[in-house]
Amino acid sequence: TEGSKYMHDLYLRAVNHPVRREILEIVNKTEKISKKELLKKLIDSNFIKDENQLAYNIDYLTKAFCINSIKDDDDGEIFYEITQSGKVIEYLE
């Protein structure tokens, strides 16, 4: 169907992009990581330049069901965790 083709294409674009692939690698290794920590790792390794780039790529990965975004009820901090779909990163070279 048209919907499943769209989701498949979205998923492939999500996991085949270098920045998003790096995000998946990091989140998969840590299982759960704060937005601040992920942003710092990506900027330090020159994958992205600012928070806007992170937001764009996180949004993409969320739409493709590769990661979940979790907001801490106590301090409002945002964390990311890998989904089963995002674990495909373990099989990509």
PDB file with one MODEL, atoms N, CA, C and O in Angstrom:
MODEL        1
ATOM      1  N   THR A   1       0.831  -1.189   0.000  1.00  0.00           N
ATOM      2  CA  THR A   1       0.000   0.000   0.000  1.00  0.00           C
ATOM      3  C   THR A   1       0.872   1.248   0.000  1.00  0.00           C
ATOM      4  O   THR A   1       2.072   1.200   0.269  1.00  0.00           O
ATOM      5  N   GLU A   2       0.228   2.359  -0.310  1.00  0.00           N
ATOM      6  CA  GLU A   2       0.938   3.635  -0.406  1.00  0.00           C
ATOM      7  C   GLU A   2       1.543   4.054   0.937  1.00  0.00           C
ATOM      8  O   GLU A   2       2.668   4.551   0.989  1.00  0.00           O
ATOM      9  N   GLY A   3       0.787   3.850   2.026  1.00  0.00           N
ATOM     10  CA  GLY A   3       1.258   4.241   3.358  1.00  0.00           C
ATOM     11  C   GLY A   3       2.489   3.479   3.796  1.00  0.00           C
ATOM     12  O   GLY A   3       3.412   4.060   4.366  1.00  0.00           O
ATOM     13  N   SER A   4       2.511   2.174   3.533  1.00  0.00           N
ATOM     14  CA  SER A   4       3.664   1.385   3.960  1.00  0.00           C
ATOM     15  C   SER A   4       4.893   1.691   3.107  1.00  0.00           C
ATOM     16  O   SER A   4       6.019   1.617   3.599  1.00  0.00           O
ATOM     17  N   LYS A   5       4.689   2.032   1.837  1.00  0.00           N
ATOM     18  CA  LYS A   5       5.808   2.431   0.977  1.00  0.00           C
ATOM     19  C   LYS A   5       6.403   3.750   1.490  1.00  0.00           C
ATOM     20  O   LYS A   5       7.621   3.919   1.548  1.00  0.00           O
ATOM     21  N   TYR A   6       5.510   4.679   1.862  1.00  0.00           N
ATOM     22  CA  TYR A   6       5.966   5.960   2.407  1.00  0.00           C
ATOM     23  C   TYR A   6       6.800   5.736   3.672  1.00  0.00           C
ATOM     24  O   TYR A   6       7.875   6.317   3.823  1.00  0.00           O
ATOM     25  N   MET A   7       6.301   4.892   4.577  1.00  0.00           N
ATOM     26  CA  MET A   7       7.017   4.627   5.829  1.00  0.00           C
ATOM     27  C   MET A   7       8.358   3.943   5.560  1.00  0.00           C
ATOM     28  O   MET A   7       9.360   4.247   6.208  1.00  0.00           O
ATOM     29  N   HIS A   8       8.369   3.029   4.613  1.00  0.00           N
ATOM     30  CA  HIS A   8       9.612   2.336   4.265  1.00  0.00           C
ATOM     31  C   HIS A   8      10.644   3.327   3.717  1.00  0.00           C
ATOM     32  O   HIS A   8      11.813   3.289   4.100  1.00  0.00           O
ATOM     33  N   ASP A   9      10.204   4.209   2.823  1.00  0.00           N
ATOM     34  CA  ASP A   9      11.098   5.231   2.256  1.00  0.00           C
ATOM     35  C   ASP A   9      11.616   6.169   3.348  1.00  0.00           C
ATOM     36  O   ASP A   9      12.801   6.502   3.384  1.00  0.00           O
ATOM     37  N   LEU A  10      10.719   6.585   4.229  1.00  0.00           N
ATOM     38  CA  LEU A  10      11.092   7.470   5.335  1.00  0.00           C
ATOM     39  C   LEU A  10      12.138   6.789   6.220  1.00  0.00           C
ATOM     40  O   LEU A  10      13.133   7.397   6.616  1.00  0.00           O
ATOM     41  N   TYR A  11      11.890   5.532   6.512  1.00  0.00           N
ATOM     42  CA  TYR A  11      12.795   4.742   7.349  1.00  0.00           C
ATOM     43  C   TYR A  11      14.175   4.629   6.697  1.00  0.00           C
ATOM     44  O   TYR A  11      15.195   4.825   7.357  1.00  0.00           O
ATOM     45  N   LEU A  12      14.202   4.315   5.409  1.00  0.00           N
ATOM     46  CA  LEU A  12      15.488   4.191   4.704  1.00  0.00           C
ATOM     47  C   LEU A  12      16.244   5.511   4.684  1.00  0.00           C
ATOM     48  O   LEU A  12      17.458   5.535   4.887  1.00  0.00           O
ATOM     49  N   ARG A  13      15.529   6.620   4.437  1.00  0.00           N
ATOM     50  CA  ARG A  13      16.183   7.936   4.453  1.00  0.00           C
ATOM     51  C   ARG A  13      16.686   8.263   5.859  1.00  0.00           C
ATOM     52  O   ARG A  13      17.719   8.913   6.019  1.00  0.00           O
ATOM     53  N   ALA A  14      15.965   7.816   6.853  1.00  0.00           N
ATOM     54  CA  ALA A  14      16.368   8.082   8.241  1.00  0.00           C
ATOM     55  C   ALA A  14      17.665   7.365   8.580  1.00  0.00           C
ATOM     56  O   ALA A  14      18.590   7.976   9.116  1.00  0.00           O
ATOM     57  N   VAL A  15      17.742   6.078   8.275  1.00  0.00           N
ATOM     58  CA  VAL A  15      18.904   5.294   8.721  1.00  0.00           C
ATOM     59  C   VAL A  15      20.101   5.390   7.783  1.00  0.00           C
ATOM     60  O   VAL A  15      21.204   4.990   8.155  1.00  0.00           O
ATOM     61  N   ASN A  16      19.905   5.911   6.581  1.00  0.00           N
ATOM     62  CA  ASN A  16      21.021   5.997   5.639  1.00  0.00           C
ATOM     63  C   ASN A  16      21.712   7.359   5.618  1.00  0.00           C
ATOM     64  O   ASN A  16      22.667   7.550   4.865  1.00  0.00           O
ATOM     65  N   HIS A  17      21.250   8.301   6.423  1.00  0.00           N
ATOM     66  CA  HIS A  17      21.858   9.627   6.496  1.00  0.00           C
ATOM     67  C   HIS A  17      22.983   9.600   7.541  1.00  0.00           C
ATOM     68  O   HIS A  17      22.777   9.093   8.644  1.00  0.00           O
ATOM     69  N   PRO A  18      24.170  10.135   7.215  1.00  0.00           N
ATOM     70  CA  PRO A  18      25.319  10.034   8.132  1.00  0.00           C
ATOM     71  C   PRO A  18      25.072  10.603   9.536  1.00  0.00           C
ATOM     72  O   PRO A  18      25.470   9.987  10.525  1.00  0.00           O
ATOM     73  N   VAL A  19      24.429  11.755   9.633  1.00  0.00           N
ATOM     74  CA  VAL A  19      24.175  12.356  10.951  1.00  0.00           C
ATOM     75  C   VAL A  19      23.182  11.501  11.735  1.00  0.00           C
ATOM     76  O   VAL A  19      23.386  11.221  12.917  1.00  0.00           O
ATOM     77  N   ARG A  20      22.111  11.092  11.067  1.00  0.00           N
ATOM     78  CA  ARG A  20      21.100  10.284  11.760  1.00  0.00           C
ATOM     79  C   ARG A  20      21.652   8.911  12.134  1.00  0.00           C
ATOM     80  O   ARG A  20      21.286   8.348  13.166  1.00  0.00           O
ATOM     81  N   ARG A  21      22.520   8.388  11.304  1.00  0.00           N
ATOM     82  CA  ARG A  21      23.151   7.101  11.619  1.00  0.00           C
ATOM     83  C   ARG A  21      24.023   7.245  12.869  1.00  0.00           C
ATOM     84  O   ARG A  21      24.025   6.367  13.732  1.00  0.00           O
ATOM     85  N   GLU A  22      24.757   8.345  12.963  1.00  0.00           N
ATOM     86  CA  GLU A  22      25.591   8.596  14.148  1.00  0.00           C
ATOM     87  C   GLU A  22      24.718   8.756  15.396  1.00  0.00           C
ATOM     88  O   GLU A  22      25.059   8.243  16.461  1.00  0.00           O
ATOM     89  N   ILE A  23      23.600   9.462  15.265  1.00  0.00           N
ATOM     90  CA  ILE A  23      22.670   9.610  16.391  1.00  0.00           C
ATOM     91  C   ILE A  23      22.197   8.231  16.851  1.00  0.00           C
ATOM     92  O   ILE A  23      22.183   7.941  18.047  1.00  0.00           O
ATOM     93  N   LEU A  24      21.812   7.387  15.896  1.00  0.00           N
ATOM     94  CA  LEU A  24      21.361   6.032  16.241  1.00  0.00           C
ATOM     95  C   LEU A  24      22.466   5.236  16.928  1.00  0.00           C
ATOM     96  O   LEU A  24      22.210   4.519  17.896  1.00  0.00           O
ATOM     97  N   GLU A  25      23.693   5.362  16.428  1.00  0.00           N
ATOM     98  CA  GLU A  25      24.838   4.659  17.039  1.00  0.00           C
ATOM     99  C   GLU A  25      24.991   5.067  18.508  1.00  0.00           C
ATOM    100  O   GLU A  25      25.125   4.221  19.391  1.00  0.00           O
ATOM    101  N   ILE A  26      24.970   6.380  18.747  1.00  0.00           N
ATOM    102  CA  ILE A  26      25.167   6.902  20.103  1.00  0.00           C
ATOM    103  C   ILE A  26      24.025   6.470  21.021  1.00  0.00           C
ATOM    104  O   ILE A  26      24.258   5.968  22.120  1.00  0.00           O
ATOM    105  N   VAL A  27      22.792   6.668  20.561  1.00  0.00           N
ATOM    106  CA  VAL A  27      21.633   6.332  21.400  1.00  0.00           C
ATOM    107  C   VAL A  27      21.577   4.827  21.653  1.00  0.00           C
ATOM    108  O   VAL A  27      21.220   4.398  22.750  1.00  0.00           O
ATOM    109  N   ASN A  28      21.921   4.033  20.660  1.00  0.00           N
ATOM    110  CA  ASN A  28      21.905   2.582  20.824  1.00  0.00           C
ATOM    111  C   ASN A  28      22.941   2.129  21.858  1.00  0.00           C
ATOM    112  O   ASN A  28      22.670   1.244  22.669  1.00  0.00           O
ATOM    113  N   LYS A  29      24.127   2.743  21.821  1.00  0.00           N
ATOM    114  CA  LYS A  29      25.187   2.363  22.763  1.00  0.00           C
ATOM    115  C   LYS A  29      24.834   2.735  24.199  1.00  0.00           C
ATOM    116  O   LYS A  29      25.157   2.000  25.133  1.00  0.00           O
ATOM    117  N   THR A  30      24.175   3.873  24.372  1.00  0.00           N
ATOM    118  CA  THR A  30      23.879   4.356  25.724  1.00  0.00           C
ATOM    119  C   THR A  30      22.518   3.887  26.229  1.00  0.00           C
ATOM    120  O   THR A  30      22.237   3.992  27.423  1.00  0.00           O
ATOM    121  N   GLU A  31      21.683   3.381  25.355  1.00  0.00           N
ATOM    122  CA  GLU A  31      20.307   2.957  25.640  1.00  0.00           C
ATOM    123  C   GLU A  31      19.388   4.133  25.947  1.00  0.00           C
ATOM    124  O   GLU A  31      18.242   4.158  25.497  1.00  0.00           O
ATOM    125  N   LYS A  32      19.882   5.111  26.713  1.00  0.00           N
ATOM    126  CA  LYS A  32      19.107   6.321  27.009  1.00  0.00           C
ATOM    127  C   LYS A  32      20.106   7.449  27.214  1.00  0.00           C
ATOM    128  O   LYS A  32      21.066   7.303  27.970  1.00  0.00           O
ATOM    129  N   ILE A  33      19.881   8.581  26.538  1.00  0.00           N
ATOM    130  CA  ILE A  33      20.836   9.693  26.624  1.00  0.00           C
ATOM    131  C   ILE A  33      20.065  11.004  26.663  1.00  0.00           C
ATOM    132  O   ILE A  33      19.024  11.145  26.021  1.00  0.00           O
ATOM    133  N   SER A  34      20.588  11.959  27.422  1.00  0.00           N
ATOM    134  CA  SER A  34      19.924  13.264  27.497  1.00  0.00           C
ATOM    135  C   SER A  34      20.183  14.045  26.213  1.00  0.00           C
ATOM    136  O   SER A  34      21.176  13.832  25.518  1.00  0.00           O
ATOM    137  N   LYS A  35      19.260  14.951  25.924  1.00  0.00           N
ATOM    138  CA  LYS A  35      19.403  15.808  24.748  1.00  0.00           C
ATOM    139  C   LYS A  35      20.709  16.600  24.834  1.00  0.00           C
ATOM    140  O   LYS A  35      21.432  16.725  23.845  1.00  0.00           O
ATOM    141  N   LYS A  36      21.004  17.132  26.022  1.00  0.00           N
ATOM    142  CA  LYS A  36      22.231  17.929  26.220  1.00  0.00           C
ATOM    143  C   LYS A  36      23.484  17.118  25.901  1.00  0.00           C
ATOM    144  O   LYS A  36      24.385  17.582  25.201  1.00  0.00           O
ATOM    145  N   GLU A  37      23.516  15.899  26.430  1.00  0.00           N
ATOM    146  CA  GLU A  37      24.694  15.047  26.234  1.00  0.00           C
ATOM    147  C   GLU A  37      24.847  14.649  24.761  1.00  0.00           C
ATOM    148  O   GLU A  37      25.953  14.650  24.221  1.00  0.00           O
ATOM    149  N   LEU A  38      23.728  14.309  24.123  1.00  0.00           N
ATOM    150  CA  LEU A  38      23.766  13.941  22.706  1.00  0.00           C
ATOM    151  C   LEU A  38      24.229  15.122  21.857  1.00  0.00           C
ATOM    152  O   LEU A  38      25.062  14.961  20.965  1.00  0.00           O
ATOM    153  N   LEU A  39      23.693  16.298  22.135  1.00  0.00           N
ATOM    154  CA  LEU A  39      24.082  17.510  21.407  1.00  0.00           C
ATOM    155  C   LEU A  39      25.583  17.756  21.544  1.00  0.00           C
ATOM    156  O   LEU A  39      26.261  18.041  20.558  1.00  0.00           O
ATOM    157  N   LYS A  40      26.096  17.647  22.763  1.00  0.00           N
ATOM    158  CA  LYS A  40      27.531  17.863  23.002  1.00  0.00           C
ATOM    159  C   LYS A  40      28.378  16.860  22.219  1.00  0.00           C
ATOM    160  O   LYS A  40      29.357  17.244  21.580  1.00  0.00           O
ATOM    161  N   LYS A  41      28.010  15.581  22.263  1.00  0.00           N
ATOM    162  CA  LYS A  41      28.772  14.550  21.540  1.00  0.00           C
ATOM    163  C   LYS A  41      28.796  14.833  20.037  1.00  0.00           C
ATOM    164  O   LYS A  41      29.841  14.709  19.398  1.00  0.00           O
ATOM    165  N   LEU A  42      27.654  15.210  19.477  1.00  0.00           N
ATOM    166  CA  LEU A  42      27.569  15.444  18.032  1.00  0.00           C
ATOM    167  C   LEU A  42      28.333  16.693  17.603  1.00  0.00           C
ATOM    168  O   LEU A  42      28.958  16.705  16.542  1.00  0.00           O
ATOM    169  N   ILE A  43      28.285  17.738  18.417  1.00  0.00           N
ATOM    170  CA  ILE A  43      29.033  18.961  18.101  1.00  0.00           C
ATOM    171  C   ILE A  43      30.531  18.709  18.258  1.00  0.00           C
ATOM    172  O   ILE A  43      31.325  19.114  17.409  1.00  0.00           O
ATOM    173  N   ASP A  44      30.917  18.037  19.350  1.00  0.00           N
ATOM    174  CA  ASP A  44      32.337  17.743  19.590  1.00  0.00           C
ATOM    175  C   ASP A  44      32.947  16.893  18.478  1.00  0.00           C
ATOM    176  O   ASP A  44      34.129  17.034  18.164  1.00  0.00           O
ATOM    177  N   SER A  45      32.149  16.016  17.885  1.00  0.00           N
ATOM    178  CA  SER A  45      32.669  15.155  16.811  1.00  0.00           C
ATOM    179  C   SER A  45      32.388  15.731  15.418  1.00  0.00           C
ATOM    180  O   SER A  45      32.551  15.047  14.407  1.00  0.00           O
ATOM    181  N   ASN A  46      31.962  17.003  15.381  1.00  0.00           N
ATOM    182  CA  ASN A  46      31.731  17.745  14.128  1.00  0.00           C
ATOM    183  C   ASN A  46      30.669  17.136  13.213  1.00  0.00           C
ATOM    184  O   ASN A  46      30.730  17.305  11.995  1.00  0.00           O
ATOM    185  N   PHE A  47      29.694  16.427  13.792  1.00  0.00           N
ATOM    186  CA  PHE A  47      28.595  15.911  12.974  1.00  0.00           C
ATOM    187  C   PHE A  47      27.551  16.987  12.728  1.00  0.00           C
ATOM    188  O   PHE A  47      26.938  17.039  11.662  1.00  0.00           O
ATOM    189  N   ILE A  48      27.351  17.853  13.729  1.00  0.00           N
ATOM    190  CA  ILE A  48      26.410  18.966  13.583  1.00  0.00           C
ATOM    191  C   ILE A  48      27.040  20.222  14.158  1.00  0.00           C
ATOM    192  O   ILE A  48      28.039  20.165  14.875  1.00  0.00           O
ATOM    193  N   LYS A  49      26.426  21.376  13.824  1.00  0.00           N
ATOM    194  CA  LYS A  49      26.955  22.650  14.293  1.00  0.00           C
ATOM    195  C   LYS A  49      26.119  23.253  15.423  1.00  0.00           C
ATOM    196  O   LYS A  49      26.646  23.996  16.252  1.00  0.00           O
ATOM    197  N   ASP A  50      24.817  22.939  15.462  1.00  0.00           N
ATOM    198  CA  ASP A  50      23.955  23.578  16.460  1.00  0.00           C
ATOM    199  C   ASP A  50      22.727  22.731  16.795  1.00  0.00           C
ATOM    200  O   ASP A  50      22.507  21.661  16.227  1.00  0.00           O
ATOM    201  N   GLU A  51      21.941  23.244  17.731  1.00  0.00           N
ATOM    202  CA  GLU A  51      20.763  22.532  18.227  1.00  0.00           C
ATOM    203  C   GLU A  51      19.676  22.380  17.158  1.00  0.00           C
ATOM    204  O   GLU A  51      18.913  21.414  17.183  1.00  0.00           O
ATOM    205  N   ASN A  52      19.606  23.332  16.220  1.00  0.00           N
ATOM    206  CA  ASN A  52      18.604  23.227  15.147  1.00  0.00           C
ATOM    207  C   ASN A  52      18.828  21.978  14.297  1.00  0.00           C
ATOM    208  O   ASN A  52      17.875  21.301  13.913  1.00  0.00           O
ATOM    209  N   GLN A  53      20.089  21.682  14.010  1.00  0.00           N
ATOM    210  CA  GLN A  53      20.401  20.482  13.228  1.00  0.00           C
ATOM    211  C   GLN A  53      20.023  19.224  14.001  1.00  0.00           C
ATOM    212  O   GLN A  53      19.544  18.250  13.420  1.00  0.00           O
ATOM    213  N   LEU A  54      20.241  19.249  15.310  1.00  0.00           N
ATOM    214  CA  LEU A  54      19.854  18.105  16.133  1.00  0.00           C
ATOM    215  C   LEU A  54      18.337  17.934  16.094  1.00  0.00           C
ATOM    216  O   LEU A  54      17.840  16.826  15.888  1.00  0.00           O
ATOM    217  N   ALA A  55      17.607  19.021  16.292  1.00  0.00           N
ATOM    218  CA  ALA A  55      16.138  18.966  16.312  1.00  0.00           C
ATOM    219  C   ALA A  55      15.591  18.398  15.003  1.00  0.00           C
ATOM    220  O   ALA A  55      14.696  17.553  15.014  1.00  0.00           O
ATOM    221  N   TYR A  56      16.128  18.863  13.882  1.00  0.00           N
ATOM    222  CA  TYR A  56      15.675  18.388  12.574  1.00  0.00           C
ATOM    223  C   TYR A  56      15.876  16.878  12.441  1.00  0.00           C
ATOM    224  O   TYR A  56      14.967  16.161  12.022  1.00  0.00           O
ATOM    225  N   ASN A  57      17.054  16.405  12.794  1.00  0.00           N
ATOM    226  CA  ASN A  57      17.379  14.985  12.632  1.00  0.00           C
ATOM    227  C   ASN A  57      16.666  14.100  13.652  1.00  0.00           C
ATOM    228  O   ASN A  57      16.284  12.974  13.334  1.00  0.00           O
ATOM    229  N   ILE A  58      16.485  14.601  14.869  1.00  0.00           N
ATOM    230  CA  ILE A  58      15.726  13.859  15.882  1.00  0.00           C
ATOM    231  C   ILE A  58      14.274  13.726  15.428  1.00  0.00           C
ATOM    232  O   ILE A  58      13.674  12.659  15.560  1.00  0.00           O
ATOM    233  N   ASP A  59      13.719  14.798  14.899  1.00  0.00           N
ATOM    234  CA  ASP A  59      12.342  14.773  14.397  1.00  0.00           C
ATOM    235  C   ASP A  59      12.194  13.703  13.315  1.00  0.00           C
ATOM    236  O   ASP A  59      11.219  12.951  13.301  1.00  0.00           O
ATOM    237  N   TYR A  60      13.153  13.646  12.431  1.00  0.00           N
ATOM    238  CA  TYR A  60      13.153  12.663  11.344  1.00  0.00           C
ATOM    239  C   TYR A  60      13.187  11.240  11.903  1.00  0.00           C
ATOM    240  O   TYR A  60      12.421  10.379  11.471  1.00  0.00           O
ATOM    241  N   LEU A  61      14.076  11.002  12.861  1.00  0.00           N
ATOM    242  CA  LEU A  61      14.215   9.665  13.447  1.00  0.00           C
ATOM    243  C   LEU A  61      12.985   9.271  14.263  1.00  0.00           C
ATOM    244  O   LEU A  61      12.629   8.094  14.332  1.00  0.00           O
ATOM    245  N   THR A  62      12.344  10.254  14.874  1.00  0.00           N
ATOM    246  CA  THR A  62      11.119   9.986  15.634  1.00  0.00           C
ATOM    247  C   THR A  62       9.985   9.608  14.686  1.00  0.00           C
ATOM    248  O   THR A  62       9.247   8.657  14.942  1.00  0.00           O
ATOM    249  N   LYS A  63       9.848  10.356  13.590  1.00  0.00           N
ATOM    250  CA  LYS A  63       8.806  10.053  12.591  1.00  0.00           C
ATOM    251  C   LYS A  63       8.997   8.673  11.974  1.00  0.00           C
ATOM    252  O   LYS A  63       8.027   8.012  11.605  1.00  0.00           O
ATOM    253  N   ALA A  64      10.245   8.243  11.865  1.00  0.00           N
ATOM    254  CA  ALA A  64      10.547   6.928  11.287  1.00  0.00           C
ATOM    255  C   ALA A  64      10.535   5.826  12.362  1.00  0.00           C
ATOM    256  O   ALA A  64      10.895   4.680  12.093  1.00  0.00           O
ATOM    257  N   PHE A  65      10.116   6.191  13.572  1.00  0.00           N
ATOM    258  CA  PHE A  65      10.013   5.243  14.697  1.00  0.00           C
ATOM    259  C   PHE A  65      11.348   4.586  15.058  1.00  0.00           C
ATOM    260  O   PHE A  65      11.383   3.425  15.464  1.00  0.00           O
ATOM    261  N   CYS A  66      12.442   5.332  14.908  1.00  0.00           N
ATOM    262  CA  CYS A  66      13.772   4.803  15.244  1.00  0.00           C
ATOM    263  C   CYS A  66      14.180   5.137  16.675  1.00  0.00           C
ATOM    264  O   CYS A  66      14.937   4.397  17.302  1.00  0.00           O
ATOM    265  N   ILE A  67      13.674   6.258  17.185  1.00  0.00           N
ATOM    266  CA  ILE A  67      13.949   6.629  18.574  1.00  0.00           C
ATOM    267  C   ILE A  67      12.685   7.178  19.226  1.00  0.00           C
ATOM    268  O   ILE A  67      11.763   7.637  18.552  1.00  0.00           O
ATOM    269  N   ASN A  68      12.669   7.118  20.546  1.00  0.00           N
ATOM    270  CA  ASN A  68      11.604   7.737  21.337  1.00  0.00           C
ATOM    271  C   ASN A  68      12.192   8.896  22.108  1.00  0.00           C
ATOM    272  O   ASN A  68      13.347   8.864  22.532  1.00  0.00           O
ATOM    273  N   SER A  69      11.375   9.918  22.283  1.00  0.00           N
ATOM    274  CA  SER A  69      11.746  11.074  23.076  1.00  0.00           C
ATOM    275  C   SER A  69      10.971  10.996  24.393  1.00  0.00           C
ATOM    276  O   SER A  69       9.756  10.803  24.391  1.00  0.00           O
ATOM    277  N   ILE A  70      11.671  11.144  25.506  1.00  0.00           N
ATOM    278  CA  ILE A  70      11.047  11.044  26.827  1.00  0.00           C
ATOM    279  C   ILE A  70      11.371  12.305  27.613  1.00  0.00           C
ATOM    280  O   ILE A  70      12.530  12.709  27.701  1.00  0.00           O
ATOM    281  N   LYS A  71      10.347  12.922  28.183  1.00  0.00           N
ATOM    282  CA  LYS A  71      10.554  14.127  28.989  1.00  0.00           C
ATOM    283  C   LYS A  71      10.497  13.753  30.464  1.00  0.00           C
ATOM    284  O   LYS A  71       9.527  13.148  30.921  1.00  0.00           O
ATOM    285  N   ASP A  72      11.535  14.114  31.203  1.00  0.00           N
ATOM    286  CA  ASP A  72      11.596  13.844  32.638  1.00  0.00           C
ATOM    287  C   ASP A  72      10.565  14.723  33.355  1.00  0.00           C
ATOM    288  O   ASP A  72      10.558  15.942  33.186  1.00  0.00           O
ATOM    289  N   ASP A  73       9.710  14.106  34.141  1.00  0.00           N
ATOM    290  CA  ASP A  73       8.655  14.848  34.836  1.00  0.00           C
ATOM    291  C   ASP A  73       9.198  15.806  35.888  1.00  0.00           C
ATOM    292  O   ASP A  73       8.594  16.845  36.151  1.00  0.00           O
ATOM    293  N   ASP A  74      10.320  15.468  36.484  1.00  0.00           N
ATOM    294  CA  ASP A  74      10.865  16.292  37.561  1.00  0.00           C
ATOM    295  C   ASP A  74      11.483  17.595  37.063  1.00  0.00           C
ATOM    296  O   ASP A  74      11.116  18.675  37.524  1.00  0.00           O
ATOM    297  N   ASP A  75      12.421  17.493  36.123  1.00  0.00           N
ATOM    298  CA  ASP A  75      13.134  18.700  35.686  1.00  0.00           C
ATOM    299  C   ASP A  75      12.859  19.091  34.233  1.00  0.00           C
ATOM    300  O   ASP A  75      13.391  20.093  33.756  1.00  0.00           O
ATOM    301  N   GLY A  76      12.040  18.317  33.529  1.00  0.00           N
ATOM    302  CA  GLY A  76      11.691  18.660  32.155  1.00  0.00           C
ATOM    303  C   GLY A  76      12.765  18.334  31.137  1.00  0.00           C
ATOM    304  O   GLY A  76      12.617  18.640  29.953  1.00  0.00           O
ATOM    305  N   GLU A  77      13.853  17.710  31.593  1.00  0.00           N
ATOM    306  CA  GLU A  77      14.933  17.356  30.668  1.00  0.00           C
ATOM    307  C   GLU A  77      14.459  16.283  29.686  1.00  0.00           C
ATOM    308  O   GLU A  77      13.682  15.399  30.046  1.00  0.00           O
ATOM    309  N   ILE A  78      14.934  16.373  28.450  1.00  0.00           N
ATOM    310  CA  ILE A  78      14.536  15.431  27.406  1.00  0.00           C
ATOM    311  C   ILE A  78      15.611  14.362  27.235  1.00  0.00           C
ATOM    312  O   ILE A  78      16.806  14.655  27.200  1.00  0.00           O
ATOM    313  N   PHE A  79      15.158  13.124  27.130  1.00  0.00           N
ATOM    314  CA  PHE A  79      16.034  11.975  26.894  1.00  0.00           C
ATOM    315  C   PHE A  79      15.585  11.254  25.637  1.00  0.00           C
ATOM    316  O   PHE A  79      14.418  11.328  25.250  1.00  0.00           O
ATOM    317  N   TYR A  80      16.512  10.558  25.006  1.00  0.00           N
ATOM    318  CA  TYR A  80      16.192   9.752  23.829  1.00  0.00           C
ATOM    319  C   TYR A  80      16.563   8.310  24.099  1.00  0.00           C
ATOM    320  O   TYR A  80      17.557   8.024  24.766  1.00  0.00           O
ATOM    321  N   GLU A  81      15.745   7.395  23.568  1.00  0.00           N
ATOM    322  CA  GLU A  81      16.058   5.974  23.662  1.00  0.00           C
ATOM    323  C   GLU A  81      15.792   5.322  22.316  1.00  0.00           C
ATOM    324  O   GLU A  81      14.959   5.784  21.536  1.00  0.00           O
ATOM    325  N   ILE A  82      16.514   4.245  22.060  1.00  0.00           N
ATOM    326  CA  ILE A  82      16.411   3.524  20.792  1.00  0.00           C
ATOM    327  C   ILE A  82      15.137   2.674  20.793  1.00  0.00           C
ATOM    328  O   ILE A  82      14.708   2.189  21.840  1.00  0.00           O
ATOM    329  N   THR A  83      14.546   2.503  19.628  1.00  0.00           N
ATOM    330  CA  THR A  83      13.410   1.595  19.477  1.00  0.00           C
ATOM    331  C   THR A  83      13.892   0.328  18.787  1.00  0.00           C
ATOM    332  O   THR A  83      15.047   0.244  18.367  1.00  0.00           O
ATOM    333  N   GLN A  84      13.018  -0.645  18.670  1.00  0.00           N
ATOM    334  CA  GLN A  84      13.372  -1.877  17.964  1.00  0.00           C
ATOM    335  C   GLN A  84      13.763  -1.550  16.516  1.00  0.00           C
ATOM    336  O   GLN A  84      14.726  -2.109  15.993  1.00  0.00           O
ATOM    337  N   SER A  85      13.019  -0.651  15.875  1.00  0.00           N
ATOM    338  CA  SER A  85      13.341  -0.249  14.492  1.00  0.00           C
ATOM    339  C   SER A  85      14.705   0.417  14.408  1.00  0.00           C
ATOM    340  O   SER A  85      15.443   0.206  13.445  1.00  0.00           O
ATOM    341  N   GLY A  86      15.043   1.218  15.405  1.00  0.00           N
ATOM    342  CA  GLY A  86      16.327   1.909  15.417  1.00  0.00           C
ATOM    343  C   GLY A  86      17.508   0.975  15.616  1.00  0.00           C
ATOM    344  O   GLY A  86      18.637   1.307  15.254  1.00  0.00           O
ATOM    345  N   LYS A  87      17.247  -0.190  16.189  1.00  0.00           N
ATOM    346  CA  LYS A  87      18.324  -1.156  16.443  1.00  0.00           C
ATOM    347  C   LYS A  87      18.905  -1.737  15.155  1.00  0.00           C
ATOM    348  O   LYS A  87      19.887  -2.478  15.200  1.00  0.00           O
ATOM    349  N   VAL A  88      18.307  -1.406  14.006  1.00  0.00           N
ATOM    350  CA  VAL A  88      18.862  -1.839  12.715  1.00  0.00           C
ATOM    351  C   VAL A  88      20.308  -1.362  12.576  1.00  0.00           C
ATOM    352  O   VAL A  88      21.093  -1.947  11.829  1.00  0.00           O
ATOM    353  N   ILE A  89      20.651  -0.302  13.297  1.00  0.00           N
ATOM    354  CA  ILE A  89      22.001   0.253  13.246  1.00  0.00           C
ATOM    355  C   ILE A  89      23.042  -0.809  13.609  1.00  0.00           C
ATOM    356  O   ILE A  89      24.190  -0.725  13.173  1.00  0.00           O
ATOM    357  N   GLU A  90      22.646  -1.802  14.402  1.00  0.00           N
ATOM    358  CA  GLU A  90      23.570  -2.870  14.787  1.00  0.00           C
ATOM    359  C   GLU A  90      23.969  -3.742  13.597  1.00  0.00           C
ATOM    360  O   GLU A  90      24.975  -4.450  13.647  1.00  0.00           O
ATOM    361  N   TYR A  91      23.172  -3.684  12.523  1.00  0.00           N
ATOM    362  CA  TYR A  91      23.417  -4.551  11.365  1.00  0.00           C
ATOM    363  C   TYR A  91      23.938  -3.798  10.150  1.00  0.00           C
ATOM    364  O   TYR A  91      24.243  -4.408   9.126  1.00  0.00           O
ATOM    365  N   LEU A  92      24.043  -2.472  10.256  1.00  0.00           N
ATOM    366  CA  LEU A  92      24.508  -1.664   9.124  1.00  0.00           C
ATOM    367  C   LEU A  92      26.005  -1.438   9.223  1.00  0.00           C
ATOM    368  O   LEU A  92      26.549  -1.275  10.315  1.00  0.00           O
ATOM    369  N   GLU A  93      26.657  -1.430   8.091  1.00  0.00           N
ATOM    370  CA  GLU A  93      28.097  -1.147   8.057  1.00  0.00           C
ATOM    371  C   GLU A  93      28.348   0.103   7.267  1.00  0.00           C
ATOM    372  O   GLU A  93      29.497   0.517   7.116  1.00  0.00           O
TER     373      GLU A  93
ENDMDL
END
